[in-house]
Amino acid sequence: MPKKLWVLLLVVTGLVVGCRPREQARTGQATPVRAMTYNIEDVRTADLRRSDHPRLRRAAARIQHLAPDVLLVNEMTYDQPGAPGYRAGDPDGHNAQRFAHHYLSPPQADSLEGISYQPVMLPVNTGLHSGLDLNNDGRVVSTVPEVPSAPDDGSVPPQSDAGRAYGNDAWGFGVFPGQYGMALFVRDDWTVLRDSIRTFRRLPWHEKPNASVPLDTTSFEPWYSPDAWADVRLSSKSHWDVPVQLPNGKVLHLLASHPTPPGFDGAARRNNHRNHDEVQFWSDYLNQASYVEDDSGRAGGLHDDARFLVMGDLNADPDDASVFRDAIRRLVAHERVHGGTVPKATPARQADHPDLDPDDTARWAARIDYVLPSSNLSVRDAGVWRPRPAAVPDVPVSDHFPVWVDVRVGP
């Protein structure tokens, strides 16, 4: 896209007006934090090797406009062997660095400033074959199918029947290893306590007391065989606790996840059950439930005085009667969570999207993307960013909108 047209696009979408400057904090003072979650929708390695991907340029412009201090991107491929676009000898999980280098660091318009982040990208379960018949179709599909190339216009590639058959037997649905991964971006003058990161990717689902076990609606027997139930994992992607030390010395825990969508699963509603328990995990983690054990073998949840943000596309709307809502309602209402502040679109953007509720974060009219601060943080502002419909190009950036919350941590 020519530069003049690109700047015009940013003007039309309102990105060049009122861009947020980064706030600074010093030792002994409260640290202002803008936290943002954004599902950019199925970003792949081939997209990130480019520096001119039209959809990613627009996504980066929105990020630079909102200028979050911490950012979680959902649906960015964790690049690894077996994934399209991966090259032998490349480091695994380098896509977050590519996004930071190609798109977030360079200004996406004359009126915007590039942002330097330290990325955190860790393995996920999506697209990793289980060796089991998890969808009970009588066959085990463990060979990655041919994956269609990403279109030049930046649109999301279509799925195939072969891809869906493979994905339905993976630990988490994905048509290739690492699809729909997660990436955290933390401003580069803060300290990510990498040695203290906890992940719960391998936690067995059956370890959760009172697990929401899917049932075969014909026999009313458990959907998963005993062998499969012994191995199937709770997390469809992963659950991360990433602690970050702020300039005032306080530690903020970023609790990141992306539970499976509660659909695409047949009469047993196994994804609905799994989504419920993936969301419920965070309440259990805050309650220091006895079953909680991370991938390194360390047991226990998050200590009582910890400051935290629950972030991600949780695929659960407290008002959607078609999904199991208890888990998300309990999380939002948890005594350790500041759930009273609900991010909403501005009145002007709400008027532009009359088919949506003010708190809807997805184009299909649902609140599913969250930044939930702990109750010991001071919440200053929050919002759902939406573009003007007239300015949306033929290939939209995503079927989700960015969600952000401003808090102060400390002193």
C-alpha positions as a Python dict, from the first residue, in 0.01 Angstrom:
ca = {
    (1, 'M'): (0, 0, 0),
    (2, 'P'): (146, 343, -92),
    (3, 'K'): (241, 553, 209),
    (4, 'K'): (-7, 834, 135),
    (5, 'L'): (-296, 588, 115),
    (6, 'W'): (-177, 421, 434),
    (7, 'V'): (-172, 751, 624),
    (8, 'L'): (-517, 834, 481),
    (9, 'L'): (-649, 503, 612),
    (10, 'L'): (-521, 585, 960),
    (11, 'V'): (-681, 930, 949),
    (12, 'V'): (-1015, 784, 844),
    (13, 'T'): (-1011, 524, 1120),
    (14, 'G'): (-929, 788, 1380),
    (15, 'L'): (-591, 647, 1475),
    (16, 'V'): (-395, 969, 1435),
    (17, 'V'): (-596, 1167, 1689),
    (18, 'G'): (-529, 1146, 2061),
    (19, 'C'): (-262, 878, 2055),
    (20, 'R'): (-165, 779, 2408),
    (21, 'P'): (190, 867, 2516),
    (22, 'R'): (364, 620, 2740),
    (23, 'E'): (367, 718, 3104),
    (24, 'Q'): (678, 682, 3313),
    (25, 'A'): (715, 580, 3677),
    (26, 'R'): (995, 591, 3927),
    (27, 'T'): (1091, 394, 4234),
    (28, 'G'): (853, 456, 4524),
    (29, 'Q'): (569, 583, 4307),
    (30, 'A'): (260, 409, 4176),
    (31, 'T'): (326, 267, 3829),
    (32, 'P'): (61, 333, 3563),
    (33, 'V'): (-5, 25, 3349),
    (34, 'R'): (-214, -5, 3036),
    (35, 'A'): (-287, -372, 2969),
    (36, 'M'): (-441, -485, 2642),
    (37, 'T'): (-554, -811, 2487),
    (38, 'Y'): (-608, -852, 2115),
    (39, 'N'): (-701, -1161, 1915),
    (40, 'I'): (-561, -1076, 1571),
    (41, 'E'): (-701, -1399, 1420),
    (42, 'D'): (-477, -1679, 1295),
    (43, 'V'): (-146, -1501, 1232),
    (44, 'R'): (105, -1741, 1075),
    (45, 'T'): (480, -1759, 1029),
    (46, 'A'): (469, -1666, 660),
    (47, 'D'): (274, -1352, 755),
    (48, 'L'): (535, -1253, 1013),
    (49, 'R'): (834, -1308, 785),
    (50, 'R'): (693, -1024, 575),
    (51, 'S'): (725, -660, 681),
    (52, 'D'): (440, -541, 457),
    (53, 'H'): (151, -767, 556),
    (54, 'P'): (-155, -537, 522),
    (55, 'R'): (-358, -689, 805),
    (56, 'L'): (-66, -687, 1048),
    (57, 'R'): (25, -329, 961),
    (58, 'R'): (-326, -219, 1052),
    (59, 'A'): (-316, -427, 1373),
    (60, 'A'): (18, -272, 1468),
    (61, 'A'): (-119, 77, 1401),
    (62, 'R'): (-403, 11, 1645),
    (63, 'I'): (-156, -116, 1903),
    (64, 'Q'): (69, 188, 1859),
    (65, 'H'): (-233, 417, 1889),
    (66, 'L'): (-341, 258, 2218),
    (67, 'A'): (22, 214, 2336),
    (68, 'P'): (-23, -66, 2591),
    (69, 'D'): (254, -134, 2839),
    (70, 'V'): (168, -503, 2837),
    (71, 'L'): (-4, -672, 2545),
    (72, 'L'): (-136, -1025, 2493),
    (73, 'V'): (-189, -1134, 2133),
    (74, 'N'): (-402, -1442, 2081),
    (75, 'E'): (-386, -1661, 1767),
    (76, 'M'): (-23, -1605, 1672),
    (77, 'T'): (146, -1926, 1556),
    (78, 'Y'): (411, -2069, 1786),
    (79, 'D'): (664, -2156, 1516),
    (80, 'Q'): (825, -2497, 1555),
    (81, 'P'): (913, -2805, 1348),
    (82, 'G'): (609, -2931, 1157),
    (83, 'A'): (450, -2588, 1123),
    (84, 'P'): (429, -2420, 780),
    (85, 'G'): (690, -2151, 732),
    (86, 'Y'): (929, -2300, 989),
    (87, 'R'): (1287, -2337, 861),
    (88, 'A'): (1531, -2589, 999),
    (89, 'G'): (1772, -2423, 1240),
    (90, 'D'): (1535, -2141, 1336),
    (91, 'P'): (1471, -2094, 1708),
    (92, 'D'): (1128, -2213, 1820),
    (93, 'G'): (875, -1948, 1917),
    (94, 'H'): (1041, -1664, 1727),
    (95, 'N'): (721, -1523, 1575),
    (96, 'A'): (660, -1283, 1862),
    (97, 'Q'): (1003, -1133, 1801),
    (98, 'R'): (922, -1102, 1431),
    (99, 'F'): (601, -915, 1508),
    (100, 'A'): (784, -682, 1746),
    (101, 'H'): (1064, -618, 1494),
    (102, 'H'): (867, -588, 1169),
    (103, 'Y'): (549, -422, 1290),
    (104, 'L'): (557, -279, 1643),
    (105, 'S'): (900, -113, 1639),
    (106, 'P'): (861, 83, 1312),
    (107, 'P'): (598, 361, 1322),
    (108, 'Q'): (301, 262, 1109),
    (109, 'A'): (224, 627, 1026),
    (110, 'D'): (396, 964, 1059),
    (111, 'S'): (169, 1043, 1355),
    (112, 'L'): (248, 720, 1542),
    (113, 'E'): (550, 612, 1741),
    (114, 'G'): (708, 271, 1727),
    (115, 'I'): (708, 74, 2052),
    (116, 'S'): (989, -148, 2175),
    (117, 'Y'): (873, -461, 2356),
    (118, 'Q'): (1029, -772, 2505),
    (119, 'P'): (829, -1068, 2375),
    (120, 'V'): (740, -1380, 2569),
    (121, 'M'): (632, -1678, 2358),
    (122, 'L'): (598, -2028, 2499),
    (123, 'P'): (477, -2366, 2363),
    (124, 'V'): (107, -2442, 2330),
    (125, 'N'): (-103, -2757, 2286),
    (126, 'T'): (-276, -2657, 1966),
    (127, 'G'): (-197, -2874, 1666),
    (128, 'L'): (14, -3121, 1868),
    (129, 'H'): (-114, -3467, 1782),
    (130, 'S'): (-224, -3674, 2079),
    (131, 'G'): (-198, -4020, 1925),
    (132, 'L'): (-557, -4072, 2045),
    (133, 'D'): (-901, -4072, 1884),
    (134, 'L'): (-1026, -3768, 2073),
    (135, 'N'): (-1327, -3699, 1849),
    (136, 'N'): (-1441, -4066, 1856),
    (137, 'D'): (-1469, -4104, 1479),
    (138, 'G'): (-1296, -4443, 1484),
    (139, 'R'): (-957, -4330, 1356),
    (140, 'V'): (-645, -4161, 1487),
    (141, 'V'): (-519, -3883, 1260),
    (142, 'S'): (-162, -3793, 1345),
    (143, 'T'): (-19, -3669, 1014),
    (144, 'V'): (-19, -3294, 952),
    (145, 'P'): (-210, -3234, 626),
    (146, 'E'): (-104, -2999, 349),
    (147, 'V'): (-179, -2649, 474),
    (148, 'P'): (-306, -2390, 223),
    (149, 'S'): (-77, -2092, 178),
    (150, 'A'): (-174, -1757, 327),
    (151, 'P'): (-332, -1527, 63),
    (152, 'D'): (-128, -1223, -42),
    (153, 'D'): (-409, -990, 63),
    (154, 'G'): (-359, -1090, 425),
    (155, 'S'): (-688, -1272, 470),
    (156, 'V'): (-707, -1585, 685),
    (157, 'P'): (-653, -1910, 491),
    (158, 'P'): (-948, -2150, 477),
    (159, 'Q'): (-953, -2481, 663),
    (160, 'S'): (-984, -2815, 488),
    (161, 'D'): (-1160, -3139, 587),
    (162, 'A'): (-819, -3303, 626),
    (163, 'G'): (-704, -3021, 851),
    (164, 'R'): (-1011, -3046, 1071),
    (165, 'A'): (-970, -3424, 1100),
    (166, 'Y'): (-612, -3374, 1219),
    (167, 'G'): (-701, -3090, 1453),
    (168, 'N'): (-981, -3282, 1621),
    (169, 'D'): (-732, -3543, 1743),
    (170, 'A'): (-472, -3289, 1861),
    (171, 'W'): (-435, -3189, 2228),
    (172, 'G'): (-585, -2856, 2129),
    (173, 'F'): (-751, -2790, 1794),
    (174, 'G'): (-508, -2675, 1529),
    (175, 'V'): (-443, -2794, 1175),
    (176, 'F'): (-66, -2778, 1236),
    (177, 'P'): (162, -2760, 1542),
    (178, 'G'): (152, -2424, 1718),
    (179, 'Q'): (-144, -2273, 1535),
    (180, 'Y'): (-348, -2026, 1744),
    (181, 'G'): (-62, -1971, 1989),
    (182, 'M'): (-16, -1680, 2228),
    (183, 'A'): (240, -1402, 2261),
    (184, 'L'): (299, -1155, 2544),
    (185, 'F'): (470, -821, 2485),
    (186, 'V'): (610, -624, 2781),
    (187, 'R'): (760, -277, 2750),
    (188, 'D'): (1135, -310, 2728),
    (189, 'D'): (1224, -100, 3034),
    (190, 'W'): (1039, -338, 3269),
    (191, 'T'): (1176, -670, 3393),
    (192, 'V'): (1018, -1001, 3296),
    (193, 'L'): (1105, -1248, 3574),
    (194, 'R'): (1159, -1531, 3329),
    (195, 'D'): (1294, -1779, 3584),
    (196, 'S'): (965, -1750, 3776),
    (197, 'I'): (728, -1804, 3483),
    (198, 'R'): (479, -2084, 3544),
    (199, 'T'): (299, -2275, 3268),
    (200, 'F'): (20, -2532, 3298),
    (201, 'R'): (15, -2671, 2943),
    (202, 'R'): (45, -3038, 3042),
    (203, 'L'): (-191, -3037, 3342),
    (204, 'P'): (-426, -3339, 3297),
    (205, 'W'): (-792, -3247, 3284),
    (206, 'H'): (-889, -3534, 3513),
    (207, 'E'): (-676, -3385, 3793),
    (208, 'K'): (-932, -3108, 3837),
    (209, 'P'): (-1181, -3201, 4111),
    (210, 'N'): (-1542, -3194, 3988),
    (211, 'A'): (-1425, -3171, 3628),
    (212, 'S'): (-1701, -3100, 3377),
    (213, 'V'): (-1678, -3440, 3206),
    (214, 'P'): (-1836, -3457, 2856),
    (215, 'L'): (-2091, -3736, 2814),
    (216, 'D'): (-2195, -3932, 2505),
    (217, 'T'): (-2557, -3825, 2462),
    (218, 'T'): (-2659, -4172, 2338),
    (219, 'S'): (-2507, -4395, 2605),
    (220, 'F'): (-2460, -4127, 2874),
    (221, 'E'): (-2115, -4273, 2929),
    (222, 'P'): (-1810, -4045, 2944),
    (223, 'W'): (-1715, -3916, 2599),
    (224, 'Y'): (-1347, -3998, 2643),
    (225, 'S'): (-1228, -4354, 2690),
    (226, 'P'): (-1048, -4425, 3021),
    (227, 'D'): (-712, -4422, 2840),
    (228, 'A'): (-788, -4090, 2670),
    (229, 'W'): (-929, -3931, 2988),
    (230, 'A'): (-611, -4023, 3174),
    (231, 'D'): (-405, -3820, 2926),
    (232, 'V'): (-619, -3543, 2780),
    (233, 'R'): (-501, -3199, 2889),
    (234, 'L'): (-709, -2931, 3052),
    (235, 'S'): (-562, -2644, 2852),
    (236, 'S'): (-637, -2626, 2481),
    (237, 'K'): (-345, -2383, 2435),
    (238, 'S'): (-178, -2317, 2770),
    (239, 'H'): (-221, -2119, 3091),
    (240, 'W'): (69, -1888, 3181),
    (241, 'D'): (164, -1693, 3491),
    (242, 'V'): (427, -1442, 3377),
    (243, 'P'): (554, -1215, 3659),
    (244, 'V'): (684, -869, 3565),
    (245, 'Q'): (876, -638, 3799),
    (246, 'L'): (779, -273, 3760),
    (247, 'P'): (1003, 34, 3816),
    (248, 'N'): (864, 81, 4168),
    (249, 'G'): (974, -272, 4260),
    (250, 'K'): (623, -422, 4265),
    (251, 'V'): (556, -748, 4080),
    (252, 'L'): (256, -783, 3849),
    (253, 'H'): (148, -1132, 3742),
    (254, 'L'): (13, -1161, 3387),
    (255, 'L'): (-226, -1459, 3379),
    (256, 'A'): (-268, -1542, 3011),
    (257, 'S'): (-481, -1804, 2837),
    (258, 'H'): (-708, -1871, 2541),
    (259, 'P'): (-965, -2143, 2622),
    (260, 'T'): (-1122, -2340, 2340),
    (261, 'P'): (-1435, -2196, 2178),
    (262, 'P'): (-1745, -2357, 2333),
    (263, 'G'): (-1870, -2499, 2004),
    (264, 'F'): (-1774, -2700, 1693),
    (265, 'D'): (-1803, -3012, 1906),
    (266, 'G'): (-2122, -3211, 1845),
    (267, 'A'): (-2394, -3324, 2083),
    (268, 'A'): (-2152, -3410, 2365),
    (269, 'R'): (-2050, -3042, 2379),
    (270, 'R'): (-1700, -3145, 2481),
    (271, 'N'): (-1559, -2803, 2393),
    (272, 'N'): (-1826, -2636, 2605),
    (273, 'H'): (-1722, -2851, 2900),
    (274, 'R'): (-1354, -2785, 2837),
    (275, 'N'): (-1402, -2409, 2801),
    (276, 'H'): (-1583, -2402, 3134),
    (277, 'D'): (-1301, -2581, 3313),
    (278, 'E'): (-1027, -2381, 3142),
    (279, 'V'): (-1188, -2059, 3264),
    (280, 'Q'): (-1253, -2215, 3605),
    (281, 'F'): (-882, -2289, 3636),
    (282, 'W'): (-808, -1923, 3705),
    (283, 'S'): (-1054, -1914, 3996),
    (284, 'D'): (-892, -2233, 4127),
    (285, 'Y'): (-549, -2077, 4086),
    (286, 'L'): (-656, -1774, 4287),
    (287, 'N'): (-810, -2005, 4547),
    (288, 'Q'): (-482, -2203, 4566),
    (289, 'A'): (-662, -2529, 4487),
    (290, 'S'): (-466, -2839, 4587),
    (291, 'Y'): (-468, -2998, 4239),
    (292, 'V'): (-283, -2707, 4077),
    (293, 'E'): (66, -2812, 3963),
    (294, 'D'): (268, -2643, 3692),
    (295, 'D'): (475, -2803, 3417),
    (296, 'S'): (788, -2795, 3632),
    (297, 'G'): (618, -2989, 3911),
    (298, 'R'): (566, -2694, 4144),
    (299, 'A'): (232, -2715, 4329),
    (300, 'G'): (5, -2440, 4452),
    (301, 'G'): (-175, -2133, 4327),
    (302, 'L'): (-112, -1759, 4338),
    (303, 'H'): (-28, -1617, 4681),
    (304, 'D'): (-293, -1406, 4851),
    (305, 'D'): (-133, -1061, 4820),
    (306, 'A'): (-26, -1095, 4456),
    (307, 'R'): (-118, -826, 4205),
    (308, 'F'): (-236, -970, 3875),
    (309, 'L'): (-420, -925, 3546),
    (310, 'V'): (-622, -1210, 3391),
    (311, 'M'): (-581, -1157, 3018),
    (312, 'G'): (-698, -1321, 2699),
    (313, 'D'): (-972, -1439, 2471),
    (314, 'L'): (-1160, -1654, 2723),
    (315, 'N'): (-1435, -1746, 2475),
    (316, 'A'): (-1700, -1708, 2746),
    (317, 'D'): (-1974, -1445, 2775),
    (318, 'P'): (-2151, -1413, 3111),
    (319, 'D'): (-2474, -1330, 2924),
    (320, 'D'): (-2466, -1608, 2662),
    (321, 'A'): (-2719, -1876, 2754),
    (322, 'S'): (-2580, -2115, 2490),
    (323, 'V'): (-2256, -2174, 2687),
    (324, 'F'): (-2176, -2293, 3037),
    (325, 'R'): (-2153, -1956, 3210),
    (326, 'D'): (-2083, -2044, 3572),
    (327, 'A'): (-1704, -2033, 3537),
    (328, 'I'): (-1681, -1689, 3378),
    (329, 'R'): (-1940, -1547, 3616),
    (330, 'R'): (-1748, -1682, 3915),
    (331, 'L'): (-1421, -1544, 3781),
    (332, 'V'): (-1557, -1194, 3718),
    (333, 'A'): (-1720, -1195, 4064),
    (334, 'H'): (-1423, -1349, 4246),
    (335, 'E'): (-1329, -1163, 4563),
    (336, 'R'): (-973, -1120, 4437),
    (337, 'V'): (-1086, -977, 4100),
    (338, 'H'): (-1191, -619, 4025),
    (339, 'G'): (-1476, -724, 3796),
    (340, 'G'): (-1695, -418, 3837),
    (341, 'T'): (-1522, -214, 3566),
    (342, 'V'): (-1644, -345, 3230),
    (343, 'P'): (-1459, -217, 2921),
    (344, 'K'): (-1701, -64, 2671),
    (345, 'A'): (-1693, 107, 2334),
    (346, 'T'): (-1718, 484, 2321),
    (347, 'P'): (-2066, 622, 2251),
    (348, 'A'): (-1961, 723, 1900),
    (349, 'R'): (-1829, 378, 1811),
    (350, 'Q'): (-2128, 215, 1978),
    (351, 'A'): (-2354, 419, 1752),
    (352, 'D'): (-2154, 290, 1456),
    (353, 'H'): (-2219, -70, 1565),
    (354, 'P'): (-2587, -75, 1670),
    (355, 'D'): (-2605, -454, 1639),
    (356, 'L'): (-2354, -492, 1926),
    (357, 'D'): (-2377, -428, 2298),
    (358, 'P'): (-2131, -170, 2433),
    (359, 'D'): (-1923, -443, 2603),
    (360, 'D'): (-1912, -683, 2307),
    (361, 'T'): (-1555, -758, 2207),
    (362, 'A'): (-1626, -980, 1904),
    (363, 'R'): (-1802, -899, 1580),
    (364, 'W'): (-2056, -1175, 1641),
    (365, 'A'): (-2196, -987, 1944),
    (366, 'A'): (-2027, -1143, 2246),
    (367, 'R'): (-1806, -1031, 2533),
    (368, 'I'): (-1524, -1286, 2524),
    (369, 'D'): (-1197, -1088, 2549),
    (370, 'Y'): (-1086, -980, 2895),
    (371, 'V'): (-840, -784, 3103),
    (372, 'L'): (-947, -851, 3463),
    (373, 'P'): (-738, -666, 3727),
    (374, 'S'): (-691, -792, 4079),
    (375, 'S'): (-891, -618, 4349),
    (376, 'N'): (-572, -468, 4500),
    (377, 'L'): (-510, -257, 4188),
    (378, 'S'): (-653, 88, 4127),
    (379, 'V'): (-854, 87, 3802),
    (380, 'R'): (-850, 421, 3617),
    (381, 'D'): (-1009, 357, 3279),
    (382, 'A'): (-1104, 83, 3033),
    (383, 'G'): (-1237, 44, 2682),
    (384, 'V'): (-1317, -164, 2376),
    (385, 'W'): (-1166, -10, 2063),
    (386, 'R'): (-1378, -34, 1747),
    (387, 'P'): (-1312, 107, 1399),
    (388, 'R'): (-1556, 318, 1205),
    (389, 'P'): (-1746, 78, 975),
    (390, 'A'): (-1693, 301, 671),
    (391, 'A'): (-1316, 272, 721),
    (392, 'V'): (-1303, -108, 745),
    (393, 'P'): (-1123, -252, 440),
    (394, 'D'): (-1237, -559, 247),
    (395, 'V'): (-1006, -772, 464),
    (396, 'P'): (-1072, -675, 829),
    (397, 'V'): (-788, -702, 1078),
    (398, 'S'): (-974, -948, 1297),
    (399, 'D'): (-1314, -1068, 1411),
    (400, 'H'): (-1222, -933, 1757),
    (401, 'F'): (-1167, -581, 1890),
    (402, 'P'): (-879, -470, 2116),
    (403, 'V'): (-970, -450, 2486),
    (404, 'W'): (-767, -239, 2730),
    (405, 'V'): (-765, -144, 3098),
    (406, 'D'): (-561, 124, 3277),
    (407, 'V'): (-451, 49, 3634),
    (408, 'R'): (-203, 187, 3884),
    (409, 'V'): (23, -52, 4074),
    (410, 'G'): (167, 43, 4413),
    (411, 'P'): (331, 232, 4559),
}
